């Protein structure tokens, strides 16, 4: 089955700097890659996703890049703010198959 | 538009008991998936229902079961509870093609 690895497990950045979280997946048939943000005690919130026919997608300060050949995708957050502090999860699935395989999460801390 | 609603929010059960959790998806969504979240194992897929049919199943024992009703609401049942079943149980709904949205979860504690 699919296996998703996520790095780093913890990340601290100064407010205003950029943060990058990386994931690799094993199943070359996976073609849908969402990212979720989970604040303490709250539900995972979908923040951005990308499908395999696209190499990059941006939404304001966040962007996701996908390298299908290398089977990895990354989340980029620019101009980080204290409210970006949370645990971020990457996931992979086959479009139309709702089984999401999650990475182990990255705890992002923004230092004011 | 109402989000995904899970009830109850918290449950405390004794080993050996059974429990039923409920999930009401976003209106119009036909797919409901269930996940178990624990500090040690992270987010693990339990099963997915689409139009009342189980479409996918994860690697959990048969004590974990679910169903979906004609209005897309879903229930998850865990029988013969074990201490290791203590977790946050999350459901997610979607149209069936990506973009899954999670409920706030049910925190189950087995004592």
Interface residues (C-beta under 8 A of the other chain):
Chain A: X32 X34 X36 X42 X43 X44 X45 X46 X49 X51 X89 X91 X93 X95 X96 X97 X98 X99 X100 X101 X102 X103 X104 X105
Chain B: X4 X31 X33 X35 X42 X43 X44 X45 X48 X50 X55 X56 X58 X90 X92 X94 X96 X97 X98 X99 X100 X101 X102 X103 X104 X105
